[in-house]
Amino acid sequence: MVEMLDIYDENLTPLGVKERSAVHRDGDWHRTFHCWVIYRSTDGVDYMVVQKRGPDKDLFPNMLDVSAAGHYEAGESTADGVREIREELGLDVDFDDLIPVGIRVSVARQFGLVDYEFNDVFFLICDQPLNAYHFQKEEISGLVRFAIDDGLALFDETCESITGETIGLGSAQIAIHKTNFILQPDNYLYRVLALAKRCLNGDTRLLI
């Protein structure tokens, strides 16, 4: 089945509908859904859960990435993005459970593909243990949990690696380096981690 996407100009003005493969070939602007799973443990440690992309992904295979993400199909609304959380993480959530963080502009090129995106960014606070997730093995190799403070130290280069707890990756823990993530010039990961900390501290004025 051919996946169709709505496409836009750089001002988010709708331009029509196009096949996903052609969108990435031609560098058309399109919208995607990003949801970062975060929580504060009972002992006061703030955590983030991320996914390791599968080896067959057309962009950035085997990299650590946003907890749940995906393209809106043509005609879908922002609220339909919760489909990605259900499919990828097995979490049954409502759109009202999400905390909006704004729209991010993203540009990437790899393997001859051109990816121009408007990312609708959200947080989901969920403290279930890693072994309770039913992640989508066809798309995701596994999940990784790490302390947000450790992630901030990693991205401000206070340390060279941190430890993450895992499910689905063959070991209980892994060493995480900056190069394990999809690194982009707008420091997206660092900004998300800083906003996640503020969110868990009760700040509602969040904008990526």
PLY file of the C-alpha trace (Angstrom):
ply
format ascii 1.0
element vertex 208
property float x
property float y
property float z
element edge 207
property int vertex1
property int vertex2
end_header
0.00 0.00 0.00
1.41 3.38 -1.05
1.73 5.86 1.81
0.50 9.34 0.91
1.56 12.51 2.74
0.25 16.06 2.80
2.94 18.47 1.57
3.46 22.15 2.36
5.58 25.16 1.51
8.05 26.64 3.99
5.22 28.66 5.60
3.14 25.51 6.30
0.71 26.40 3.51
-0.82 23.19 2.13
0.25 22.34 -1.41
-1.36 18.96 -2.00
-0.70 15.24 -1.52
2.26 13.13 -2.63
3.72 9.65 -2.22
6.09 9.38 0.73
8.99 8.12 -1.40
8.61 11.08 -3.75
8.39 13.50 -0.83
11.77 12.32 0.47
13.23 12.25 -3.03
12.18 15.80 -3.87
12.62 17.41 -0.45
9.02 18.47 0.04
8.01 19.96 3.38
5.75 17.65 5.40
4.56 17.21 9.00
5.59 14.56 11.51
4.70 13.65 15.08
7.33 13.46 17.87
6.57 12.24 21.38
9.23 11.99 24.10
8.43 9.74 27.08
9.65 11.20 30.38
8.95 10.73 34.08
10.25 11.31 37.61
10.91 8.18 39.66
9.86 7.75 43.28
13.45 8.51 44.35
13.39 11.82 42.50
15.42 10.93 39.39
14.16 12.27 36.05
14.25 9.80 33.16
13.72 9.74 29.42
12.89 6.68 27.31
14.13 6.60 23.71
13.99 4.03 20.94
16.76 2.44 18.91
15.71 2.60 15.29
15.59 -0.68 13.40
18.35 -1.68 10.95
16.02 -1.41 7.93
14.89 2.20 8.44
15.40 4.32 5.31
16.86 7.18 7.38
19.30 6.85 10.29
19.09 3.08 10.92
20.34 1.75 14.30
20.41 5.24 15.87
18.83 6.33 19.16
15.83 8.53 18.46
12.63 10.07 19.81
10.49 7.70 21.92
7.71 7.50 19.32
7.48 9.31 16.01
6.07 9.06 12.55
4.51 10.74 9.55
0.89 11.81 9.44
-0.94 10.13 6.62
-2.66 12.43 4.16
-5.69 14.04 5.77
-4.72 13.20 9.36
-4.76 15.80 12.14
-2.21 16.37 14.90
-4.37 14.35 17.30
-3.99 11.32 15.04
-0.31 11.23 16.00
-1.15 9.17 19.10
-1.41 6.26 16.65
2.39 6.22 16.59
2.58 5.82 20.38
0.20 2.89 20.28
1.93 1.22 17.33
5.54 1.77 18.38
5.35 1.54 22.18
2.11 -0.33 22.85
0.80 2.51 25.05
-2.92 3.27 24.87
-3.04 7.03 25.40
-5.36 9.88 24.50
-4.20 13.04 22.78
-5.19 14.98 25.91
-2.53 13.00 27.82
0.22 14.70 25.82
2.00 17.91 26.77
2.60 20.14 23.70
6.06 21.62 23.21
5.58 23.41 19.88
6.68 22.89 16.28
10.29 22.27 15.30
11.73 22.72 11.80
14.04 19.90 10.73
16.20 19.38 7.64
18.25 16.23 7.01
19.93 14.41 4.12
21.15 10.80 4.08
21.56 8.05 1.49
20.25 10.35 -1.24
17.05 11.15 0.67
16.02 14.69 1.56
13.86 15.13 4.66
12.25 18.54 5.24
9.92 18.31 8.23
7.72 20.28 10.57
7.82 18.23 13.81
4.87 18.52 16.20
6.67 17.89 19.51
5.06 16.50 22.68
5.97 15.01 26.04
4.20 12.02 27.58
4.73 11.37 31.29
4.74 7.59 31.77
6.57 5.80 34.58
5.96 2.18 33.62
9.07 -0.06 33.67
10.84 -0.87 30.41
9.79 -4.52 30.52
6.13 -3.45 30.44
6.47 -1.91 26.96
5.27 -3.85 23.92
7.34 -2.09 21.31
7.03 -2.59 17.56
9.81 -5.05 16.72
9.36 -4.52 12.98
10.42 -0.88 13.34
12.36 -0.68 16.62
15.32 -2.74 17.82
14.74 -1.86 21.48
14.19 0.84 24.08
16.70 2.69 26.25
16.11 4.58 29.51
18.60 7.10 30.89
18.62 9.85 33.51
17.86 13.27 32.05
20.63 14.89 34.09
23.07 12.38 32.58
21.80 13.23 29.12
22.32 16.93 29.72
25.88 16.24 30.89
26.50 14.18 27.76
25.30 16.88 25.41
27.06 19.75 27.15
30.20 17.56 26.98
30.71 17.31 30.72
31.16 13.58 30.12
31.91 11.35 27.13
29.40 8.58 27.84
26.50 7.68 30.11
24.79 4.43 31.07
21.36 3.48 29.79
19.07 0.64 30.82
17.69 -1.34 27.90
15.03 -3.75 26.72
15.32 -5.72 23.49
19.00 -5.00 22.86
20.53 -8.14 24.33
21.98 -6.59 27.47
20.55 -4.91 30.55
22.72 -1.80 30.15
24.66 -0.02 27.43
27.13 2.84 27.26
25.64 5.78 25.37
27.71 8.31 23.42
26.55 11.43 21.61
27.25 9.69 18.33
24.59 7.07 19.13
21.94 9.77 18.60
20.86 11.52 15.42
22.84 14.74 15.80
21.48 17.89 14.16
22.76 21.48 14.10
19.88 22.88 16.17
20.91 20.86 19.26
17.48 19.26 19.32
18.32 16.58 21.88
19.82 19.01 24.37
16.87 21.36 24.03
14.38 18.52 24.52
16.24 17.30 27.62
16.27 20.80 29.13
12.56 21.24 28.42
11.82 17.79 29.86
13.48 18.81 33.11
11.40 21.97 33.25
8.25 20.02 32.43
8.81 17.58 35.29
9.38 20.56 37.59
5.90 21.82 36.74
6.75 24.47 34.14
3.95 24.79 31.55
5.65 27.44 29.40
7.39 25.02 27.08
8.45 25.85 23.54
11.00 23.95 21.51
0 1
1 2
2 3
3 4
4 5
5 6
6 7
7 8
8 9
9 10
10 11
11 12
12 13
13 14
14 15
15 16
16 17
17 18
18 19
19 20
20 21
21 22
22 23
23 24
24 25
25 26
26 27
27 28
28 29
29 30
30 31
31 32
32 33
33 34
34 35
35 36
36 37
37 38
38 39
39 40
40 41
41 42
42 43
43 44
44 45
45 46
46 47
47 48
48 49
49 50
50 51
51 52
52 53
53 54
54 55
55 56
56 57
57 58
58 59
59 60
60 61
61 62
62 63
63 64
64 65
65 66
66 67
67 68
68 69
69 70
70 71
71 72
72 73
73 74
74 75
75 76
76 77
77 78
78 79
79 80
80 81
81 82
82 83
83 84
84 85
85 86
86 87
87 88
88 89
89 90
90 91
91 92
92 93
93 94
94 95
95 96
96 97
97 98
98 99
99 100
100 101
101 102
102 103
103 104
104 105
105 106
106 107
107 108
108 109
109 110
110 111
111 112
112 113
113 114
114 115
115 116
116 117
117 118
118 119
119 120
120 121
121 122
122 123
123 124
124 125
125 126
126 127
127 128
128 129
129 130
130 131
131 132
132 133
133 134
134 135
135 136
136 137
137 138
138 139
139 140
140 141
141 142
142 143
143 144
144 145
145 146
146 147
147 148
148 149
149 150
150 151
151 152
152 153
153 154
154 155
155 156
156 157
157 158
158 159
159 160
160 161
161 162
162 163
163 164
164 165
165 166
166 167
167 168
168 169
169 170
170 171
171 172
172 173
173 174
174 175
175 176
176 177
177 178
178 179
179 180
180 181
181 182
182 183
183 184
184 185
185 186
186 187
187 188
188 189
189 190
190 191
191 192
192 193
193 194
194 195
195 196
196 197
197 198
198 199
199 200
200 201
201 202
202 203
203 204
204 205
205 206
206 207
